Amino acid sequence: MVVISYYWGQKFYPIPYKIKRAIGYFFITGMLLLAGKILDFETNSILFWIKNSALLFIFIALFIKLEKVQLTPLLQKIKLMK
């Protein structure tokens, strides 16, 4: 249904979506979810929290790298807020 809606929408209201990038994010997310399932620890163990934090950090780092987010202006704004 999503694919049909996309093509129908492009027919009447063409928007230049970055389809390859969106598919890439789905793939990256799927791979990180798979890694999380493979590295299965008890819910209350410290390894569980370390694993999930590491996977989240990896996703954020990949997002920053792929989107070319400039951290310097963001950090300067945070310093000005203090």
C-alpha positions in Angstrom: 0.0 0.0 0.0 2.9 2.3 0.7 4.4 1.7 -2.7 1.0 2.3 -4.4 0.6 5.6 -2.5 4.1 6.7 -3.3 3.6 6.2 -7.1 0.2 7.6 -7.1 1.4 10.7 -5.2 4.3 11.2 -7.5 1.9 11.2 -10.4 -0.1 14.1 -9.1 2.3 15.9 -6.6 5.8 15.0 -7.6 8.2 15.4 -4.6 11.9 14.5 -5.1 12.2 12.0 -2.2 15.6 10.4 -1.6 14.4 6.9 -1.9 17.9 5.3 -1.8 18.7 7.1 1.4 15.5 6.0 3.0 16.1 2.4 2.0 19.6 2.7 3.4 18.3 3.8 6.8 15.8 0.9 6.9 18.7 -1.5 6.0 21.0 0.0 8.7 18.2 -0.1 11.3 17.5 -3.7 10.4 21.1 -4.7 10.7 21.4 -3.0 14.1 18.2 -4.8 15.3 19.6 -8.1 14.1 22.8 -7.4 15.9 20.8 -6.6 19.0 18.9 -9.9 18.7 22.1 -11.9 18.2 23.9 -10.3 21.2 21.1 -11.2 23.6 21.7 -10.6 27.3 19.5 -10.7 30.3 17.3 -7.6 30.6 18.6 -6.6 34.0 22.3 -7.2 33.3 24.8 -4.3 32.7 25.8 -5.9 29.4 22.2 -5.5 28.1 22.4 -1.7 28.8 25.9 -1.4 27.3 24.9 -3.3 24.2 21.8 -1.1 23.6 23.7 2.1 24.3 26.4 1.1 21.9 23.9 0.2 19.1 22.1 3.6 19.6 25.5 5.4 19.5 26.4 3.6 16.3 23.1 4.6 14.7 23.5 8.3 15.8 27.1 8.3 14.5 26.0 6.9 11.2 23.2 9.4 10.9 25.6 12.3 11.6 28.0 11.0 9.0 25.5 10.3 6.3 23.6 13.5 6.8 26.8 15.5 7.2 25.5 17.2 10.3 27.8 20.0 11.4 28.2 19.7 15.2 30.2 22.9 15.7 27.2 25.3 15.4 25.1 23.0 17.6 27.8 22.9 20.3 28.1 26.7 20.1 24.4 27.2 20.7 24.5 24.9 23.7 27.4 26.9 25.2 25.4 30.1 24.6 22.4 28.7 26.4 24.4 28.2 29.7 
